[in-house]
Amino acid sequence: MALDKVNLATVEKMWRREVEAASTYKHLANREHDPRRKDILMRLADQEEKHAARWSERITAATGRVPDRKEVERGLSWFQRISDPNVVLQRLEQEENKAEDEYNQLMARLSDPADRKIAEEAMLEERDHAVILRTLAGGSMPSPRSALDSILRRERWHVRGHGWIGDAIYGVNDGLGAVFGIVSGMAGYTGGSEVVLAAGLAGTLASALSMGAGAYLAAKSQREVYESEVAREQKEIDEDPHEELTELELFYQLKGFSPEEARGMAERLQKDPQQFLRTLVHEELGLDATTFPNPWRSMTSAGVSTAIGGFIPIIPFFFTVGMPAVIASFIISTLAHFVVGASKSLVTTRSWWASGTEMTLVGILEAAITYGLGVAFAGH
């Protein structure tokens, strides 16, 4: 069936877009070092070539001439040739979404069944391409080593705030550091009078309440964010289950599974709606409800441990005042800094002695600065 001028111009525009997309995908594939991503980009290029070939045949049948793809390839923008691949992928995703809308408009004007079939098949594939590009633009796949490290970090309480041990260690750390600074400054200002004890107790209480409230709100916010993301993902599944299936399939392909294996795994998961939802949230966002701390436990652990850390520097002032109390406070606080620093090795990969030494030096520097400021203010 002959094409009128409007439809012919639209078909030629779609042909040019397909040729440009295929060329860009090939260009990106040639720059890609990850064989899995390279394979996906080449498959995208092949699909775009098939679309272009179909439209080329339609143009030839309607006009008697074969469109010149070399002209389109020569016009490939410098942006697509030299820009960062992930930026190009994001731009291509926008173009794929735009192409889907254009195909919708085109189908409304096509009356020939063959043309409608070409447009419909291409439109569905453009939708899948947009999903794939969005996933690819998220960055390179982690190596098995980094993936293992990530798992180990999660199992080791997420370092800070993701478990009572982490909360406790960092709570003692913050309480000790904050109150040691207060005690040192007030000792320099007053010479070690009983005022230091009052200031230290006030600082300990304030730090404990602040840390406890902060830990509670942080843990609660994490769970609220997770619940919000689950609701958002469920809405996306309800609105377009095919797109979400394609997205999960691609995640598995990027992990090294073949397209057939990835498709089979995604389809099996889709049969269990709850598991499908949890898997999508985990793969897309790295969120898992089982890793979130209990808000009340985090609050208690952080608050109590901060109070313990803050109490250490003021212990001598319960028994004496003046320079003897100041010296005793400095000694026990310095030792506590080393012990707390060394205990960080439980939730980090650093050696205990390096971590302990570092924290001790930081504590001494903090005490020197605050003590000096106290003495300076006392001189005025």
N, C-alpha and C positions, 0 to 999 in steps of 0.2 A: 504494500500500500504506500502511495506517495506521501511525503511529508510536506506540510505547508511551511512557509518561511519561519513562523514562530517556533513550531515544533522542531524544525531542522536546526535552528540556532540553539535550541535547548539541548538537543541530542549532541551537537558538536561541542557544546560547552561541557557536557558530562563526559564526553570522550576525552577532551583535553584534561579534565580533572583526573580521570582514571590514569591516563598516561603519566601525568606529572606525579601522581601518588605512587605509581609503580616505580618510577625512576628514583623517587626520593627514598622509598623503602630499600631499593637495591643499594643506593648510595650509603644509607645508614648501616645496612648489613655488612658492607665492605669495611666500614669503620669499626664494627663491633668485634670485640675480642671474646666475649662469652658465647660459646657455640650454641647454647640453648636459645639465647636471645637472637642470635644470628639466624638460626633456623626459623624462628617465628617470623622475623622480618621478611625472610625470603618467601615464606608461605603467603604472607600478606601481599607481597609484590606479585606473586603468581596469580592470586585471586584478582588483583586489580588489572593485571594483563588480560585475564579472561573477560572482565567487564569491558575493557577497552576494545578488545577484538570483536566483541558482539556489537558494540556501537559503531565500530569501524565498518563492519559488514553492512549495517543498516544504512550508514551514510553512503557507502559505495552503491548499494542497491537503489537508493533514492536519487543520487546525483551522477552516478557513473564515474566518479573519481575516488581514488584512495587517499584518505587524509594523511598528511605528512607528519609523522610522529617526531622526526628529527627536529623539526621546527620547535615543537613543544619542549623537547629535551634540552635544546640549546637555550631556551628561555627560562630554564630552571634557575630560581633566584639564588643570589650569592648567600642569602640567609640560610637556605637549605643546604648549601654546599659546605659552609665553613662554621656554622653556628654549633653550639653545644648540642649533642644528640638528644638529650632529654628535653631541651627547649624546642627542638624541631618536632619531637614526638608530641609535645603538648599542642603545638600549632597544628599538627596533623589531626589530632583528636578533635580540635575545633572544626577543621575542615570536614572530617567524617560526619560530625553531627550536622553540619551545614548541608552536606550532600544528602543526608537522609531527608531533610526538609525539602530540598530541591526535587528529590525523587517523588515525594508525596505530591508536589505541585505538578510534576510532569505526568504522573499517572492519571491525574484528574483531566488531562487534555488528550491522553492517548486512547484511541478507539481500536487500534489493531491489536489482537490478542498476543501476537508474538512480541510486539513492543512492550506491552504491559507485563508480560512474563519476564522479559529482560530487566525491566525497571524494578519489578517486585523482588526478584532474586538479588539484584544488586543492592537494593535498599536494606534488605535484611542483613546482608553481609556487611554493609557500611555500619550498621548498628553494632555488630559484633566487633568490627575493627575499632570503633571508638572505645569500647570496653578494654580491648587488648592494649591499645595505645595508652590509655590512662594507667593501666597496670605497669606497662613497660617504663613509662615516664617516672615511676616511683623510684627508680634507681636499679643498680646491679644487684643480682642475687648474692646473699652472703655465702661465704665459703663454708664447707662443712666444719672447719675449725671454729670460725666465728659463731656459727650456729650452736656448736657444742658449748662454747664459752657463754653464750646467751642463756642456754638452759642451766648451766652451772650457776650463773649469777642469780637466776630466778630461784634455784634451789637453796641458795645461800642468802635468802631473805632480802634480796634486792638492795643490799648495801645500806641504804638509808630509808627508814620509815616503813619498810616492807616486812615487818616482823618484830617481835618484841625484843629480840637481842639487838638488832640494829637500832631500834628506838632507845633502848637502855644505854648502849654505849655512847651514842651521840647526845643523849640527854645528860649523862654525867659529864661529857666533854663540854657541852655548852654551859652547864651550871658551874662547873669548876672554873672555866675560862672567864665567865662574866663576873662571878663573885670574887675571884682572885684579883681581877682588875679593880673592883670596888674597894676591897680590903687594902690593896697596895696603895691606891690613891688616898684613901682616908688615913692610912697609917702615915703616909708622908705629910699629910695636912695637919694631923692632930698629934703626931708623935706616938701613936698607938694607944690612945685613950679608949675608954669604954664606948665612945661614940662609934668606933669601928665595928663593935659587935652589933649595935643597933642597925647600922647601915648594911652590914653583911646579912643579917636576918631579913631585912626588908628586901634586899636584892635577891636572896635565895627564894623568898616567897613569890616575888614578882616573876622571876625566871621560871620557876616551877609551873605557876599558873599559865604563863605565856606559852611555854613549851607544850604543856598538856593540851591546852586549847588548840594550839596549832596542829598538833598531831591528830587530834580528833577531827578537826575540820578537813585536814588533808585526806585522811582515810575516808571520811564521809563523802568528800568531793569526788574521789576516785570511783567510788561505787555509783554515785549519781551520774558521773560521766559515762560509766559503763552501761548503766540502765538506759541512758539517753541514746547511746550509740546502738544498743540492741533494738530499741524502738524504731530508730531511723532505718536500720538495716531491715527490720521486719516490714516496714512500709515499702522499701524498695523491692523486697521479694514479692509483696502483694501486687505492686504496680507492674513489675516486669520480671517475672521469674526466669525467663530465658536469659536476660542480661546477667542476672546474678549467677546462673548456672555457668555461663560462658566465662565469667570472671573467676569463679572458683576453679574451673577447668584450666584456665591459664596459670593460676598460681601453682597448680600441680605440675604443669609443663615446665615452668621455670625452675621447679625443684628437681627436674631431671626425668620425669615420667614422659612416656611417649604420648602423643595426642590421643591415641585409643585408650591407653591406661588412664590418662587424666579424665577423659570423658566418662569412662566407666565408674571411676571413683566418685566424681561429682554427681553423676546420676543416682548412684546408690545412696549417697548422703541426702540427696534431694527427697528421697522417699521417706526420710525421717525428718519432718519439718523442724523440730527443735534442735536436732544435731546439725542440720544444714545451717540453721541460723547461728548457732554457736561457732561452727567452723568458719563461716564467713567473717564474723566479728573478729575471731582470732587471727585469721590469715590477713585480713585487710588492715587491722588496727593493732594487732599484737596484744589484744585484751583478753583476759581470762579471769572469770569471777573467782576462781579458786586461789588466785595469787594475791587478792586484795586483803589487807589487814583488817582486823576487827576494830572499829573506831574507838570503842570503850577500852579495849585492851591497849591500843596504841596510846590513848590519852593517859591511862594509869601508868604504863611503863615509862613514857616520856616525862610525865610530871614527877613521879617518885624518883626516877634516876636523876633528873635535874636537881631536885631538892638535895639528894645525897651528894652530888658533885658540888653544889653550892655550899653545903654545910662544912665540907672539909677545911677550907681556908679559915673559917672562924672558930674552929675547935679550941685553939690555944687561948682565945680571948674569953672563954668561959672560966679560965683558971688564973689568968694573969693579964696584965696590961703593959704598955710601954714597949721598949725595944725587945725584951725577951719574947713577948708575944708575937711581935713582928717577925723576928728571926725564926721562931718556931713555925709560924704560919708559912713563911717562905719555904722552909725545908720540907714540910709535909705536903705542901701544894706542888712543889717541884717533883717530889717522888710520885704524887698522884698523877701528875701530868704524864710521867713516863709510863706508869701502869696503864692508864686509860689509852694512851697512844699505842702501846704494845697490844692491847686487847682489840684494837681495830683490825688486827690481822685475822680475826675470826670472820670478818665480813669483807675483807679486801684481799688482794693478792700480794700485798707488800710484806716484807719481813717484819717481825715484831720489833726487832731492835732499831731498824730504820724509822719505823713509824713512831716508836716511843721516843727516840732521840729528837726527831723533828718536833713533836709536840712539846717536849721539854724545853727546847730552845725558844719556841714560840711563847710558852708560858713565862720564861725568864725575861724575854724581850718585853712582853706585855707588862710584867710587874715593874720593870725598870722605867718604862715610859710613864705609867700611871703614878708610880711613886715619885718620880721626878716632877710631874705636874702638880702633885699634892704639895711637895716641898716648895715649889715655885709660888703657888697660891698662898701658902702659909707665910712666905717671906713678904707678901704684900699686906 
